[in-house]
Amino acid sequence: MKSLEELKKIREEAKKNLELRETGKNVRVVVGMATCGISAGARPVLQAFIDEVSKRNLTNVQVVQTGCIGMCANEPIVEVTAPDQEKVTYIHMDVDKVKRVVAQHLVQGMAVKEYTIGHAE
């Protein structure tokens, strides 16, 4: 950090990221961030969700992290819940898959079935 302006920019970015984690939003994206998830690549997946949701200004979406979801062999795991819809569990997620999930599921409301627990390889 070299200037007050740089500090203000960092503060605003952090504030935006925190707003994505607020309660009261109707779509919830939960990324498994236990040791198993992190070692499988969950950290960049979480950041990609935060970036994509922010970039698309999806104000109804909350992005949060949790501990172990219980299916370590399928990490990174992401669960998406929305009102009046079944929870969707995505497995073996990566940054490229995040972009498609955001575009297709969070924006258009259609789960990406081939990435889900029942369909993914």
Secondary structure, 3 states (H helix, E strand, C coil): CCCHHHHHHHHHHHHHHHHCCCCCCCEEEEEECCHHHHHHCHHHHHHHHHHHHHHCCCCCEEEEEECCCCCHHHCCCEEEECCCCCCEEECCCCHHHHHHHHHHHHHCCCCCHHHECCCCC
